[in-house]
Amino acid sequence: MDDGSCAELRRILRSLMAAGGDVYVRVAETGDRHPSEYLHALLAREGLLAGETGAAELRARLRTPPHEDVLAALTEIVAEDDAFGTPSPWCRAQAQPALERLFSVMGPEARWWSNVRVDDGRIDGWEPVTSRAVDHVVIGRNDETTVVFVRTGAAERAALA
């Protein structure tokens, strides 16, 4: 991925975050660390870690979903209300094209992890990773960039790193 692609990812994600809400995002250069370590860093920075939860515990809660489920899960995370009815930053019509562009920029070699189970295009369950009552995570990674999305059920603001 060249610098133009990295800039494109940041542009796509900033436009998502401009609406506010309870979606947290971290974009980082991919190194030797497991994606759960990027998730841990984001949760620690935002004060969302449950107790002394470590990266190894987070890693155990992530699974590699079927590729066809990732876009559906990510779209629902950013475009649908959660269990508590927290307003979403984007409607589905806004989210879908931007997230499709994100997938295109990440490329077909990208790997994905999530704490959610998707059934028929809808989130059907999850393994909690934060101190909040509801949380949904999707992490994408290619050779250059790791992108972490977290949606919580009771956050008051959004953050972009």
Sequence and secondary structure as in RCSB ss.txt:
>XXXX:A:sequence
MDDGSCAELRRILRSLMAAGGDVYVRVAETGDRHPSEYLHALLAREGLLAGETGAAELRARLRTPPHEDVLAALT
EIVAEDDAFGTPSPWCRAQAQPALERLFSVMGPEARWWSNVRVDDGRIDGWEPVTSRAVDHVVIGRNDETTVVFV
RTGAAERAALA
>XXXX:A:secstr
  HHHHHHHHHHHHHHHTT SSEEEEEEE  SS HHHHHHHHHHHTT   TT  HHHHHHH B   HHHHHHHHH
HHHHS  TT    SS HHHHHHHHHHHHHHH TT EEEESEEEETTEEEEE   SSSS EEEEEEE SSEEEEEE
EESS S  EE 
